[in-house]
Amino acid sequence: MSIGLGIFLFVVGAILTFALNLESEYVNIDLVGYILMGAGLVTVIIGIALLARRRQSVSTTRSAVDPASGERVTQRSTDSDPLV
């Protein structure tokens, strides 16, 4: 969701900066557009960083010998680690 919001902010900022030729006494429309484009870029970067962090995982393999039957037992598990 944050990547989509960042793209939306960037597009709205680009439209305000480059496509509109409005003049206002109180608000500089070009500056607002540049601010929105910067906020959109920062939002996309943060979204990508959080997405990359979420995809890290921990893989654990354990081997042991079952005392009852004497067979070797291997257990494998892959979990995402939210603390990394």
HELIX and SHEET records of a PDB file:
HELIX    1   1 SER A    2  ALA A   14  1                                  13    
HELIX    2   2 ILE A   15  ALA A   19  3                                   5    
HELIX    3   3 ILE A   29  ARG A   54  1                                  26    
SHEET    1   A 2 SER A  57  VAL A  65  0                                        
SHEET    2   A 2 ARG A  72  SER A  80 -1                                        
END                                                                             
